[in-house]
Amino acid sequence: GGMAGQLPAVTWFSASVNVDNDLHGTLVAEARDQEAADNLREVIRGLVALGKLQAGSNPDVKGLIDSITLAGSGNSVKMGFDLPGSTVDHLGSLIQPGRQRIPPAVGK
């Protein structure tokens, strides 16, 4: 019900994250049909647009929103993002005030 009933039908999805000095993520979804995939891409585009409006002058949030990529064709939808480690640290301190920044590894 509710919002879940409004979203396009997704038959499966996968998520992967690669963490090094930065954070790289990919979400892939397979929709019921091309129309559902097109609708899902539109939902994501709308959320990204809303995020850009809400980010205002916050460079870290703006960096997160700007790093989002959207691709796919047919029934497939692929969304990715890349965040520098410094942005991840700063966003974490916004979520948990007083959180100590972890110093970079020696030689990095």
All heavy atoms as an XYZ file, in Angstrom:
778
protein
N       0.827     -1.207      0.000
C       0.000      0.000      0.000
C       0.852      1.244      0.000
O       2.051      1.200     -0.152
N       0.195      2.372      0.144
C       0.892      3.649      0.258
C       1.852      3.921     -0.874
O       1.562      3.686     -2.036
N       3.021      4.417     -0.499
C       4.026      4.799     -1.494
C       4.540      3.603     -2.279
O       4.818      3.709     -3.469
C       5.190      5.503     -0.817
C       6.152      6.144     -1.776
S       7.258      7.226     -0.869
C       8.739      6.987     -1.783
N       4.671      2.454     -1.630
C       5.169      1.263     -2.327
C       4.273      0.917     -3.506
O       4.746      0.451     -4.541
C       5.262      0.091     -1.372
N       2.982      1.149     -3.374
C       2.059      0.884     -4.472
C       2.178      1.875     -5.607
O       1.733      1.612     -6.723
N       2.799      3.022     -5.341
C       2.971      4.055     -6.359
C       4.242      3.868     -7.187
O       4.362      4.411     -8.268
C       3.010      5.446     -5.709
C       1.774      5.785     -4.909
C       0.548      5.924     -5.781
O       0.606      6.450     -6.874
N      -0.571      5.410     -5.297
N       5.213      3.137     -6.660
C       6.487      2.956     -7.350
C       6.376      1.869     -8.408
O       5.622      0.915     -8.253
C       7.590      2.603     -6.352
C       7.974      3.716     -5.386
C       9.000      3.208     -4.399
C       8.495      4.938     -6.107
N       7.156      2.008     -9.474
C       7.136      0.986    -10.517
C       7.553     -0.379     -9.971
O       8.328     -0.469     -9.031
C       8.172      1.487    -11.530
C       8.357      2.922    -11.236
C       8.053      3.110     -9.767
N       7.007     -1.425    -10.570
C       7.308     -2.785    -10.130
C       8.763     -3.145    -10.441
O       9.208     -3.029    -11.575
C       6.369     -3.762    -10.816
N       9.468     -3.577     -9.425
C      10.860     -4.006     -9.566
C      10.885     -5.507     -9.308
O      10.405     -5.979     -8.282
C      11.782     -3.269     -8.575
C      13.182     -3.836     -8.597
C      11.795     -1.778     -8.868
N      11.441     -6.259    -10.253
C      11.489     -7.708    -10.090
C      12.711     -8.146     -9.288
O      12.662     -9.160     -8.603
C      11.467     -8.424    -11.452
O      12.538     -7.939    -12.260
C      10.146     -8.172    -12.163
N      13.827     -7.412     -9.384
C      15.000     -7.687     -8.554
C      15.898     -6.464     -8.573
O      15.780     -5.600     -9.439
C      15.774     -8.929     -8.990
C      16.429     -8.846    -10.346
C      15.933     -9.306    -11.517
C      17.702     -8.264    -10.667
N      16.804     -9.039    -12.541
C      17.900     -8.403    -12.046
C      18.694     -7.631     -9.933
C      19.044     -7.931    -12.703
C      19.829     -7.167    -10.577
C      19.989     -7.335    -11.949
N      16.789     -6.376     -7.599
C      17.785     -5.311     -7.588
C      19.046     -5.811     -6.912
O      19.040     -6.796     -6.184
C      17.257     -4.035     -6.899
C      17.235     -4.108     -5.411
C      18.284     -3.604     -4.666
C      16.166     -4.681     -4.743
C      18.267     -3.665     -3.280
C      16.138     -4.751     -3.367
C      17.191     -4.240     -2.635
N      20.133     -5.110     -7.192
C      21.396     -5.410     -6.527
C      22.049     -4.093     -6.139
O      21.804     -3.061     -6.760
C      22.324     -6.225     -7.435
O      22.757     -5.447     -8.527
N      22.867     -4.157     -5.118
C      23.589     -2.981     -4.644
C      25.033     -3.381     -4.377
O      25.293     -4.475     -3.880
C      22.953     -2.435     -3.380
N      25.939     -2.508     -4.743
C      27.343     -2.752     -4.434
C      27.997     -1.440     -4.040
O      27.623     -0.376     -4.534
C      28.073     -3.382     -5.617
O      28.135     -2.469     -6.696
N      28.955     -1.545     -3.129
C      29.702     -0.377     -2.675
C      31.168     -0.755     -2.618
O      31.526     -1.824     -2.129
C      29.228      0.091     -1.280
C      30.065      1.251     -0.790
C      27.761      0.475     -1.305
N      32.001      0.115     -3.145
C      33.446     -0.060     -3.085
C      33.985      1.069     -2.215
O      33.747      2.239     -2.500
C      34.049     -0.007     -4.486
C      35.542     -0.216     -4.482
O      36.114     -0.678     -3.506
N      36.171      0.133     -5.588
N      34.681      0.690     -1.148
C      35.214      1.678     -0.218
C      36.733      1.635     -0.282
O      37.344      0.600     -0.052
C      34.740      1.394      1.226
C      35.306      2.430      2.189
C      33.230      1.354      1.288
N      37.324      2.747     -0.633
C      38.767      2.934     -0.527
C      38.917      4.289      0.158
O      38.274      4.508      1.164
C      39.473      2.809     -1.888
C      38.819      3.617     -2.997
O      38.194      4.659     -2.690
O      38.914      3.222     -4.164
N      39.697      5.179     -0.360
C      39.724      6.529      0.209
C      38.413      7.248     -0.077
O      38.087      8.235      0.563
C      40.888      7.340     -0.346
C      42.211      6.867      0.217
O      42.264      6.261      1.280
N      43.278      7.139     -0.509
N      37.679      6.760     -1.061
C      36.404      7.333     -1.462
C      35.329      6.259     -1.363
O      35.600      5.109     -1.033
C      36.486      7.868     -2.896
C      37.583      8.913     -3.068
O      37.822      9.689     -2.122
O      38.208      8.942     -4.138
N      34.098      6.627     -1.665
C      32.979      5.705     -1.619
C      32.328      5.691     -2.992
O      31.944      6.737     -3.511
C      31.978      6.184     -0.556
C      30.787      5.319     -0.261
C      31.230      4.028      0.430
C      29.809      6.063      0.630
N      32.236      4.508     -3.604
C      31.663      4.341     -4.934
C      30.536      3.320     -4.820
O      30.759      2.219     -4.311
C      32.702      3.825     -5.929
C      34.017      4.527     -5.835
N      34.248      5.740     -6.433
C      35.158      4.188     -5.181
C      35.488      6.120     -6.166
N      36.064      5.195     -5.410
N      29.352      3.678     -5.277
C      28.226      2.762     -5.152
C      27.465      2.610     -6.445
O      27.450      3.513     -7.285
N      26.839      1.464     -6.606
C      26.016      1.175     -7.771
C      24.775      0.415     -7.321
O      24.874     -0.532     -6.546
C      26.780      0.316     -8.799
O      27.985      0.989     -9.162
C      25.951      0.076    -10.040
N      23.637      0.846     -7.807
C      22.369      0.145     -7.610
C      21.841     -0.213     -8.982
O      21.805      0.635     -9.872
C      21.354      1.024     -6.892
C      21.741      1.559     -5.528
C      20.736      2.592     -5.061
C      21.809      0.419     -4.535
N      21.471     -1.466     -9.164
C      20.917     -1.914    -10.441
C      19.568     -2.561    -10.149
O      19.453     -3.364     -9.217
C      21.844     -2.931    -11.145
C      21.236     -3.404    -12.456
C      23.221     -2.324    -11.384
N      18.558     -2.183    -10.931
C      17.225     -2.769    -10.754
C      16.719     -3.261    -12.097
O      16.994     -2.667    -13.141
C      16.266     -1.734    -10.188
N      16.000     -4.340    -12.045
C      15.325     -4.880    -13.228
C      13.835     -4.684    -12.974
O      13.288     -5.185    -11.985
C      15.663     -6.358    -13.406
C      15.156     -6.949    -14.689
C      15.974     -6.531    -15.899
O      17.153     -6.177    -15.755
O      15.424     -6.582    -17.006
N      13.187     -3.939    -13.837
C      11.761     -3.654    -13.680
C      10.921     -4.684    -14.428
O      11.416     -5.425    -15.276
C      11.449     -2.252    -14.192
N       9.662     -4.699    -14.116
C       8.712     -5.628    -14.722
C       8.699     -5.514    -16.241
O       8.633     -6.504    -16.945
C       7.322     -5.341    -14.137
C       6.157     -5.909    -14.877
C       4.824     -5.442    -14.317
N       4.620     -4.030    -14.625
C       4.177     -3.121    -13.773
N       3.898     -3.447    -12.539
N       4.009     -1.880    -14.158
N       8.788     -4.279    -16.768
C       8.782     -4.044    -18.209
C       9.420     -2.684    -18.475
O       9.824     -1.984    -17.538
C       7.355     -4.110    -18.790
C       6.368     -3.203    -18.069
O       6.779     -2.130    -17.563
O       5.178     -3.560    -18.012
N       9.535     -2.307    -19.734
C      10.207     -1.055    -20.072
C       9.464      0.151    -19.510
O      10.078      1.098    -19.048
C      10.372     -0.909    -21.586
C      11.126      0.368    -21.931
C      11.586      0.440    -23.359
O      11.558     -0.541    -24.078
N      12.020      1.619    -23.766
N       8.150      0.115    -19.514
C       7.384      1.242    -18.971
C       7.670      1.431    -17.482
O       7.874      2.556    -17.019
C       5.886      1.025    -19.191
C       5.046      2.175    -18.654
C       3.555      1.951    -18.819
O       3.141      0.874    -19.289
O       2.805      2.875    -18.465
N       7.719      0.336    -16.734
C       8.037      0.424    -15.307
C       9.451      0.954    -15.090
O       9.695      1.759    -14.188
C       7.868     -0.938    -14.641
N      10.399      0.521    -15.934
C      11.780      1.011    -15.828
C      11.846      2.503    -16.152
O      12.532      3.266    -15.463
C      12.699      0.219    -16.755
N      11.133      2.927    -17.197
C      11.091      4.357    -17.537
C      10.516      5.161    -16.378
O      11.030      6.229    -16.033
C      10.256      4.591    -18.801
C      10.913      4.052    -20.064
O      12.142      3.813    -20.049
O      10.188      3.859    -21.064
N       9.455      4.644    -15.754
C       8.849      5.331    -14.616
C       9.807      5.404    -13.434
O       9.893      6.433    -12.759
C       7.553      4.639    -14.201
C       6.451      4.821    -15.211
O       6.470      5.751    -16.022
N       5.477      3.930    -15.187
N      10.551      4.325    -13.188
C      11.520      4.324    -12.099
C      12.629      5.347    -12.356
O      13.032      6.075    -11.451
C      12.116      2.926    -11.906
C      13.133      2.772    -10.781
C      12.563      3.215     -9.439
C      13.608      1.322    -10.708
N      13.104      5.417    -13.595
C      14.116      6.424    -13.921
C      13.575      7.834    -13.682
O      14.289      8.707    -13.184
C      14.601      6.241    -15.361
C      15.587      5.081    -15.526
C      16.208      5.048    -16.918
N      15.305      4.493    -17.920
C      15.186      3.206    -18.208
N      15.915      2.311    -17.559
N      14.354      2.792    -19.134
N      12.308      8.067    -14.013
C      11.697      9.379    -13.784
C      11.597      9.688    -12.293
O      11.826     10.822    -11.868
C      10.319      9.468    -14.440
C      10.381      9.559    -15.954
C      11.194     10.757    -16.449
O      11.016     11.878    -15.909
O      12.013     10.566    -17.367
N      11.258      8.686    -11.486
C      11.202      8.873    -10.033
C      12.576      9.273     -9.512
O      12.710     10.219     -8.723
C      10.697      7.590     -9.326
C      10.937      7.654     -7.820
C       9.226      7.367     -9.628
N      13.609      8.582     -9.966
C      14.973      8.891     -9.515
C      15.366     10.292     -9.962
O      15.933     11.063     -9.177
C      15.974      7.829    -10.019
C      15.667      6.480     -9.356
C      17.412      8.259     -9.734
C      16.406      5.303     -9.968
N      15.072     10.645    -11.213
C      15.379     12.007    -11.693
C      14.681     13.057    -10.820
O      15.255     14.097    -10.492
C      14.967     12.164    -13.148
C      15.901     11.505    -14.119
C      15.507     11.818    -15.579
N      16.231     10.964    -16.477
C      15.736      9.892    -17.092
N      14.460      9.558    -16.953
N      16.475      9.154    -17.882
N      13.428     12.781    -10.448
C      12.690     13.712     -9.592
C      13.314     13.845     -8.215
O      13.425     14.955     -7.677
N      13.750     12.719     -7.640
C      14.403     12.767     -6.329
C      15.730     13.521     -6.390
O      16.065     14.268     -5.470
C      14.611     11.352     -5.792
C      13.339     10.606     -5.395
C      13.652      9.156     -5.047
C      12.646     11.299     -4.235
N      16.465     13.333     -7.483
C      17.723     14.064     -7.650
C      17.446     15.560     -7.781
O      18.128     16.391     -7.168
C      18.523     13.530     -8.866
C      19.681     14.449     -9.209
C      19.026     12.118     -8.579
N      16.415     15.921     -8.547
C      16.056     17.339     -8.696
C      15.653     17.941     -7.352
O      16.065     19.057     -7.010
C      14.932     17.496     -9.717
N      14.867     17.204     -6.571
C      14.475     17.668     -5.242
C      15.709     17.824     -4.351
O      15.841     18.804     -3.616
C      13.486     16.687     -4.615
C      13.006     17.038     -3.204
C      12.270     18.370     -3.192
C      12.107     15.928     -2.679
N      16.613     16.873     -4.433
C      17.855     16.954     -3.666
C      18.665     18.183     -4.024
O      19.230     18.845     -3.156
N      18.710     18.516     -5.315
C      19.448     19.715     -5.742
C      18.812     20.972     -5.169
O      19.518     21.896     -4.755
C      19.500     19.787     -7.270
C      20.463     18.797     -7.862
C      20.550     18.930     -9.369
C      21.533     17.906     -9.911
N      21.743     18.043    -11.349
N      17.493     21.009     -5.132
C      16.810     22.161     -4.544
C      17.092     22.261     -3.049
O      17.300     23.347     -2.518
C      15.301     22.060     -4.767
C      14.805     22.306     -6.177
C      13.310     21.998     -6.272
C      15.062     23.752     -6.585
N      17.092     21.124     -2.360
C      17.294     21.107     -0.917
C      18.749     21.335     -0.517
O      19.010     21.798      0.585
C      16.804     19.779     -0.332
C      15.321     19.557     -0.478
C      14.508     20.569      0.309
O      14.839     20.890      1.447
N      13.459     21.078     -0.291
N      19.680     21.003     -1.405
C      21.104     21.117     -1.071
C      21.505     22.559     -0.830
O      22.369     22.839     -0.005
C      21.962     20.503     -2.172
N      20.868     23.471     -1.552
C      21.195     24.883     -1.376
C      22.673     25.135     -1.564
O      23.278     24.732     -2.556
N      23.274     25.752     -0.575
C      24.692     26.093     -0.677
C      25.577     25.128      0.099
O      26.754     25.410      0.299
C      24.912     27.524     -0.171
O      24.519     27.607      1.189
N      25.036     23.984      0.547
C      25.837     23.015      1.281
C      26.670     22.219      0.274
O      26.142     21.383     -0.451
C      24.940     22.082      2.096
C      25.738     21.138      2.970
O      26.808     20.683      2.597
N      25.205     20.830      4.127
N      27.977     22.468      0.210
C      28.803     21.820     -0.818
C      28.876     20.303     -0.697
O      28.990     19.608     -1.698
C      30.183     22.457     -0.644
C      30.182     23.027      0.730
C      28.752     23.351      1.079
N      28.794     19.767      0.523
C      28.875     18.313      0.675
C      27.618     17.625      0.162
O      27.697     16.617     -0.536
C      29.125     17.932      2.134
C      30.513     18.332      2.588
O      31.467     18.096      1.807
O      30.651     18.882      3.679
N      26.460     18.166      0.496
C      25.214     17.585      0.006
C      25.133     17.767     -1.507
O      24.742     16.860     -2.235
C      23.993     18.204      0.717
C      22.695     17.701      0.104
C      24.042     17.901      2.206
N      25.534     18.942     -1.976
C      25.541     19.199     -3.416
C      26.480     18.224     -4.119
O      26.161     17.693     -5.178
C      25.961     20.636     -3.719
C      25.877     20.996     -5.176
C      26.194     22.463     -5.390
C      26.102     22.931     -6.814
N      26.319     22.011     -7.866
N      27.645     17.937     -3.519
C      28.579     16.974     -4.090
C      27.975     15.588     -4.193
O      28.165     14.885     -5.192
N      27.232     15.187     -3.162
C      26.565     13.883     -3.183
C      25.544     13.835     -4.312
O      25.538     12.911     -5.124
C      25.873     13.616     -1.851
C      24.898     12.441     -1.800
C      25.607     11.137     -2.088
C      24.191     12.395     -0.478
N      24.699     14.839     -4.404
C      23.655     14.866     -5.429
C      24.270     14.922     -6.824
O      23.834     14.210     -7.736
C      22.700     16.052     -5.205
C      21.992     15.940     -3.845
C      21.696     16.178     -6.340
C      21.121     14.729     -3.685
N      25.286     15.749     -6.999
C      25.917     15.891     -8.316
C      26.652     14.632     -8.751
O      26.889     14.432     -9.941
C      26.873     17.083     -8.330
C      26.142     18.418     -8.308
O      24.917     18.433     -8.586
O      26.789     19.439     -8.007
N      27.028     13.777     -7.802
C      27.780     12.572     -8.169
C      26.864     11.448     -8.663
O      27.343     10.449     -9.179
C      28.602     12.078     -6.975
O      27.789     11.394     -6.041
N      25.563     11.614     -8.525
C      24.624     10.553     -8.920
C      24.530     10.478    -10.438
O      24.338     11.479    -11.111
C      23.239     10.793     -8.301
C      23.336     10.672     -6.783
C      22.213      9.804     -8.860
C      22.059     11.039     -6.048
N      24.696      9.268    -10.956
C      24.530      9.022    -12.392
C      23.372      8.047    -12.571
O      23.126      7.193    -11.716
C      25.802      8.430    -13.017
O      26.119      7.199    -12.364
C      26.975      9.393    -12.905
N      22.682      8.186    -13.674
C      21.543      7.331    -13.966
C      21.680      6.804    -15.378
O      21.967      7.564    -16.312
C      20.246      8.136    -13.812
C      18.940      7.393    -14.028
C      18.779      6.266    -13.013
C      17.771      8.363    -13.926
N      21.505      5.515    -15.542
C      21.637      4.878    -16.860
C      20.667      3.711    -16.932
O      19.923      3.437    -15.992
C      23.068      4.402    -17.071
N      20.721      3.021    -18.032
C      19.901      1.830    -18.219
C      19.063      1.952    -19.470
O      18.820      3.039    -19.984
N      18.632      0.806    -19.954
C      17.755      0.772    -21.117
C      16.858     -0.447    -20.985
O      17.145     -1.366    -20.215
C      18.570      0.706    -22.411
O      19.356     -0.469    -22.429
N      15.776     -0.434    -21.721
C      14.839     -1.541    -21.612
C      14.318     -1.644    -20.194
O      13.886     -0.656    -19.613
N      14.394     -2.835    -19.615
C      13.888     -3.072    -18.257
C      14.902     -2.728    -17.167
O      14.594     -2.816    -15.994
C      13.508     -4.546    -18.085
C      12.387     -4.959    -18.995
O      11.978     -4.229    -19.891
N      11.871     -6.154    -18.774
N      16.117     -2.358    -17.553
C      17.198     -2.163    -16.600
C      17.349     -0.694    -16.201
O      17.259      0.206    -17.029
C      18.505     -2.660    -17.223
O      19.581     -2.423    -16.363
N      17.597     -0.471    -14.902
C      17.861      0.861    -14.366
C      19.139      0.757    -13.537
O      19.266     -0.130    -12.691
C      16.711      1.360    -13.474
C      17.032      2.727    -12.896
C      15.400      1.393    -14.249
N      20.088      1.654    -13.790
C      21.351      1.639    -13.059
C      21.630      3.035    -12.519
O      21.587      4.014    -13.255
C      22.495      1.194    -13.974
C      23.840      1.121    -13.286
C      24.910      0.616    -14.240
C      26.261      0.550    -13.571
N      27.304      0.080    -14.485
N      21.889      3.108    -11.218
C      22.223      4.376    -10.582
C      23.557      4.210     -9.878
O      23.800      3.187     -9.216
C      21.147      4.763     -9.572
C      21.375      6.124     -8.962
S      20.100      6.566     -7.766
C      20.792      5.835     -6.301
N      24.417      5.180    -10.016
C      25.715      5.130     -9.362
C      26.026      6.435     -8.669
O      25.389      7.462     -8.921
N      27.008      6.399     -7.776
C      27.487      7.613     -7.129
C      28.941      7.424     -6.729
O      29.411      6.311     -6.534
C      26.634      7.976     -5.901
C      26.664      6.945     -4.810
C      27.630      6.985     -3.820
C      25.723      5.937     -4.780
C      27.655      6.028     -2.818
C      25.736      4.975     -3.785
C      26.703      5.022     -2.793
N      29.658      8.535     -6.636
C      31.056      8.563     -6.216
C      31.213      9.717     -5.234
O      30.894     10.850     -5.570
C      31.997      8.788     -7.403
C      31.965      7.641     -8.384
O      32.307      6.522     -7.976
O      31.582      7.866     -9.542
N      31.708      9.414     -4.058
C      31.909     10.440     -3.053
C      33.344     10.435     -2.551
O      33.860      9.388     -2.163
C      30.998     10.191     -1.843
C      29.533     10.489     -2.023
C      28.775     10.112     -0.766
C      29.328     11.942     -2.333
N      33.977     11.601     -2.528
C      35.307     11.684     -1.922
C      35.229     11.377     -0.431
O      34.219     11.668      0.227
C      35.720     13.138     -2.145
C      34.763     13.693     -3.138
C      33.530     12.862     -3.076
N      36.267     10.805      0.120
C      36.299     10.474      1.540
C      36.050     11.670      2.433
O      35.396     11.553      3.467
N      36.549     12.837      2.044
C      36.345     14.035      2.870
C      34.861     14.389      2.962
O      34.385     14.826      4.007
C      37.130     15.212      2.290
O      36.699     15.485      0.957
N      34.117     14.164      1.886
C      32.676     14.433      1.909
C      31.973     13.433      2.812
O      31.078     13.789      3.578
C      32.093     14.381      0.482
O      32.735     15.367     -0.312
C      30.596     14.620      0.481
N      32.374     12.166      2.746
C      31.787     11.134      3.606
C      32.033     11.497      5.068
O      31.119     11.425      5.901
C      32.355      9.740      3.280
C      31.858      8.700      4.269
C      32.009      9.345      1.850
N      33.259     11.916      5.403
C      33.572     12.317      6.776
C      32.689     13.472      7.227
O      32.144     13.461      8.328
C      35.040     12.738      6.902
C      35.985     11.565      6.994
O      35.518     10.433      7.241
O      37.199     11.788      6.808
N      32.558     14.465      6.362
C      31.776     15.644      6.734
C      30.299     15.302      6.888
O      29.645     15.742      7.831
C      31.971     16.771      5.723
C      31.364     18.054      6.186
N      30.147     18.480      5.735
C      31.785     18.964      7.087
C      29.844     19.622      6.329
N      30.821     19.935      7.154
N      29.758     14.510      5.976
C      28.355     14.108      6.090
C      28.131     13.297      7.365
O      27.118     13.446      8.036
C      27.919     13.317      4.857
C      27.781     14.124      3.563
C      27.528     13.192      2.385
C      26.700     15.172      3.678
N      29.091     12.450      7.708
C      28.991     11.672      8.945
C      28.978     12.557     10.178
O      28.239     12.307     11.137
N      29.765     13.627     10.159
C      29.782     14.534     11.314
C      28.480     15.324     11.416
O      28.088     15.737     12.500
C      30.982     15.477     11.238
O      30.838     16.389     10.169
N      27.784     15.525     10.294
C      26.480     16.186     10.342
C      25.440     15.264     10.969
O      24.548     15.716     11.684
C      26.023     16.589      8.935
C      26.834     17.671      8.241
C      26.340     17.869      6.817
C      26.780     18.971      9.020
N      25.558     13.959     10.697
C      24.616     12.983     11.227
C      24.901     12.727     12.705
O      23.989     12.611     13.514
C      24.682     11.672     10.422
C      24.200     11.929      8.993
C      23.876     10.576     11.077
C      24.497     10.788      8.037
N      26.195     12.638     13.060
C      26.595     12.367     14.440
C      27.494     13.503     14.919
O      28.717     13.406     14.817
C      27.349     11.054     14.544
C      26.525      9.839     14.208
C      27.358      8.569     14.272
O      28.571      8.603     14.128
N      26.698      7.455     14.485
N      26.908     14.590     15.431
C      27.739     15.696     15.915
C      28.736     15.211     16.963
O      28.426     14.344     17.783
C      26.719     16.662     16.530
C      25.424     16.323     15.866
C      25.490     14.833     15.596
N      29.938     15.740     16.908
C      30.973     15.360     17.846
C      31.771     14.148     17.417
O      32.716     13.760     18.073
N      31.400     13.546     16.289
C      32.110     12.363     15.795
C      33.527     12.774     15.395
O      33.727     13.779     14.743
C      31.369     11.793     14.579
C      32.026     10.625     13.930
C      31.121     10.122     12.787
N      31.886      9.379     11.839
C      32.356      9.837     10.687
N      32.131     11.065     10.332
N      33.046      9.076      9.893
N      34.480     11.990     15.790
C      35.881     12.275     15.463
C      36.189     11.796     14.055
O      35.807     10.699     13.668
C      36.808     11.582     16.459
C      36.672     12.090     17.878
C      37.106     13.529     17.999
O      38.115     13.933     17.417
N      36.355     14.314     18.746
N      36.900     12.604     13.300
C      37.333     12.229     11.956
C      38.449     11.213     12.079
O      39.362     11.361     12.880
C      37.825     13.457     11.198
C      38.191     13.141      9.768
C      38.710     14.404      9.077
N      39.031     14.140      7.705
C      40.082     13.479      7.267
N      40.940     12.952      8.107
N      40.297     13.292      5.984
N      38.388     10.169     11.276
C      39.430      9.144     11.258
C      40.566      9.646     10.383
O      40.332     10.006      9.230
C      38.890      7.805     10.719
C      37.778      7.309     11.633
C      40.019      6.773     10.609
C      37.020      6.133     11.088
N      41.793      9.709     10.901
C      42.892     10.208     10.079
C      43.192      9.263      8.926
O      42.954      8.062      9.033
C      44.077     10.266     11.058
C      43.699      9.403     12.189
C      42.204      9.323     12.231
N      43.660      9.806      7.785
C      43.978      8.951      6.640
C      45.113      7.987      6.974
O      45.933      8.250      7.848
C      44.395      9.937      5.540
C      44.703     11.218      6.252
C      43.952     11.214      7.540
N      45.143      6.874      6.279
C      46.188      5.875      6.463
C      47.548      6.480      6.114
O      47.643      7.364      5.270
C      45.910      4.657      5.601
N      48.580      5.995      6.741
C      49.934      6.465      6.479
C      50.280      6.214      5.015
O      50.017      5.137      4.494
C      50.940      5.771      7.420
C      52.359      6.170      7.077
C      50.617      6.073      8.866
N      50.851      7.193      4.369
C      51.268      7.044      2.980
C      50.161      7.340      1.985
O      50.344      7.193      0.802
N      48.993      7.759      2.435
C      47.872      8.053      1.526
C      47.771      9.526      1.301
O      48.061     10.333      2.085
C      46.541      7.544      2.096
C      46.498      6.064      2.264
C      46.112      5.425      0.964
C      46.076      3.915      1.124
N      45.591      3.216      0.061
